[in-house]
Amino acid sequence: TMEAPAWEVIVDIEVVCGAGEAIELGAHTRDGCLARADIGVQHGWHAGAAAVWRGATDSSCTLCAAGSPRHREGAVSFVRRARPALTPIGHDGGGGEGGGEGG
């Protein structure tokens, strides 16, 4: 099965970053903001759990570790989903039988 996308997209909600934690990522398209935030977090360039794109104003993209949501027409927020720990194939934790693929 496919896993859920890494980021939840929330339309017309602006994540307001805590004091001093906003990382400005510049002006982008909506998809460009998500891509920039995701690449930065995946590569460890930025720590962040939420990003907001302000499409109704200046198209700016901001990343922050956490924030408070508020209604803002035209804003799009991206909230990083928690990832469950991965279990290696063939290690189901049940004593060795089953759980692996192919036999």
C-alpha positions as CSV (number, residue, x, y, z in Angstrom):
1,T,0.0,0.0,0.0
2,M,1.1,3.6,-0.6
3,E,1.8,5.6,2.5
4,A,0.2,9.0,3.1
5,P,2.0,12.1,1.7
6,A,4.5,13.6,4.1
7,W,2.7,16.9,4.3
8,E,-1.0,17.7,4.9
9,V,-2.3,20.6,2.8
10,I,-4.7,23.0,4.6
11,V,-6.3,25.7,2.5
12,D,-7.3,29.1,3.9
13,I,-5.3,28.5,7.1
14,E,-2.1,30.3,7.9
15,V,0.3,28.8,10.4
16,V,1.7,31.6,12.5
17,C,5.2,30.8,13.6
18,G,6.4,31.3,17.2
19,A,8.6,34.3,18.0
20,G,12.0,34.0,16.4
21,E,11.5,30.7,14.7
22,A,10.3,31.7,11.2
23,I,12.6,30.7,8.3
24,E,11.8,32.8,5.2
25,L,12.1,30.6,2.1
26,G,11.3,33.4,-0.4
27,A,8.6,33.9,-3.0
28,H,7.3,30.7,-4.6
29,T,4.3,29.2,-6.2
30,R,2.1,27.1,-3.9
31,D,3.8,23.8,-5.1
32,G,7.2,25.5,-5.1
33,C,6.8,26.4,-1.4
34,L,5.9,22.8,-0.5
35,A,8.8,21.5,-2.5
36,R,11.3,24.0,-1.0
37,A,10.1,23.2,2.5
38,D,10.2,19.4,2.0
39,I,13.7,19.4,0.4
40,G,15.1,21.6,3.1
41,V,13.6,19.4,5.9
42,Q,14.6,16.1,4.2
43,H,18.2,17.2,3.7
44,G,18.5,18.6,7.2
45,W,19.0,22.2,6.0
46,H,16.1,23.4,8.0
47,A,14.1,22.0,11.0
48,G,10.4,22.5,10.4
49,A,7.1,20.9,10.9
50,A,4.9,23.5,9.2
51,A,5.1,25.9,6.3
52,V,2.8,28.5,5.0
53,W,2.4,30.0,1.5
54,R,0.7,33.4,1.3
55,G,-0.8,33.2,-2.1
56,A,-3.3,36.1,-1.6
57,T,-0.6,38.6,-0.8
58,D,3.1,38.3,-1.7
59,S,3.5,34.6,-2.5
60,S,6.0,34.3,0.4
61,C,6.9,30.9,1.9
62,T,7.7,30.5,5.5
63,L,8.9,27.4,7.4
64,C,8.7,27.0,11.2
65,A,9.0,24.2,13.8
66,A,5.5,24.7,15.1
67,G,2.8,27.4,15.0
68,S,-0.7,28.4,15.7
69,P,-3.4,28.1,13.0
70,R,-5.6,31.1,12.0
71,H,-8.0,31.6,9.2
72,R,-6.5,33.6,6.3
73,E,-8.2,33.7,2.9
74,G,-5.7,32.6,0.2
75,A,-3.1,31.1,2.5
76,V,-2.1,27.5,2.2
77,S,-0.4,25.7,5.1
78,F,1.6,22.5,4.9
79,V,1.9,20.5,8.1
80,R,4.4,17.7,8.3
81,R,2.8,14.3,9.2
82,A,4.5,12.1,11.9
83,R,6.1,9.1,10.4
84,P,5.8,5.7,12.0
85,A,9.0,3.7,12.6
86,L,9.8,1.4,9.7
87,T,10.2,-2.4,10.3
88,P,12.7,-4.1,8.0
89,I,11.2,-6.7,5.6
90,G,11.2,-10.1,7.2
91,H,11.3,-8.7,10.8
92,D,7.7,-8.7,11.9
93,G,8.6,-9.0,15.6
94,G,6.7,-12.3,15.8
95,G,9.6,-14.8,16.1
96,G,10.9,-15.3,12.6
97,E,8.0,-17.0,10.8
98,G,6.1,-15.0,8.2
99,G,6.3,-11.3,7.6
100,G,8.9,-11.6,4.9
101,E,8.3,-11.6,1.2
102,G,8.9,-14.5,-1.2
103,G,8.9,-17.5,0.9
